[in-house]
Structures are given as structure tokens and as C-alpha cells.
């Protein structure tokens, strides 16, 4: 199972990316997708979900995408 975490503060973008991955890409392997509407929530999910891929927005309130990447690398 390939796990993907999508992080974006705009719900329409979040759902759009998820839909593209699930319905348009026709991936040949099983995926599990989890979404977060902000970086702090993404960090909470990261602790137990352990994604293989994180797609994140850069400009978000509270913590931006670069800070999220730095925290995940720790």
C-alpha cells in the first residue's frame, strides 16, 4: 500500500488533488490517501500514518509548507 498525505488549507484544492489521484491517474498499485487542512494536523497524522509521499501547499497559516517539511525531516 502506497500512502499519500495531502496538506492544503483550501478545501477545494485538497479535494481536487485527492480526486485526481484516485480517479484520473489510474495508478496500478493500491493507495491510501489522507488529507490535512493545516500543517499542525499533518504532523499529527504523520505520527501514525507514515506516508510514503507528502504533497503540501507552501503558503498556509500557522505553519508553512517549508516548516512542515523541516519538522517531518526531524
ChimeraX attribute file (.defattr): number of C-alpha atoms within 10 A of each C-alpha:
attribute: neighborCount
match mode: 1-to-1
recipient: residues
	/A:1	9
	/A:2	11
	/A:3	15
	/A:4	20
	/A:5	21
	/A:6	22
	/A:7	27
	/A:8	24
	/A:9	17
	/A:10	12
	/A:11	12
	/A:12	10
	/A:13	14
	/A:14	19
	/A:15	14
	/A:16	11
	/A:17	17
	/A:18	18
	/A:19	12
	/A:20	11
	/A:21	15
	/A:22	15
	/A:23	10
	/A:24	10
	/A:25	9
	/A:26	9
	/A:27	10
	/A:28	6
	/A:29	7
	/A:30	9
	/A:31	13
	/A:32	13
	/A:33	16
	/A:34	17
	/A:35	21
	/A:36	19
	/A:37	17
	/A:38	22
	/A:39	26
	/A:40	16
	/A:41	12
	/A:42	22
	/A:43	16
	/A:44	11
	/A:45	16
	/A:46	15
	/A:47	10
	/A:48	8
	/A:49	16
	/A:50	12
	/A:51	18
	/A:52	11
	/A:53	12
	/A:54	19
	/A:55	14
	/A:56	24
	/A:57	20
	/A:58	17
	/A:59	12
	/A:60	17
	/A:61	10
	/A:62	9
	/A:63	13
	/A:64	17
	/A:65	19
	/A:66	15
	/A:67	13
	/A:68	19
	/A:69	15
	/A:70	9
	/A:71	12
	/A:72	13
	/A:73	7
	/A:74	5
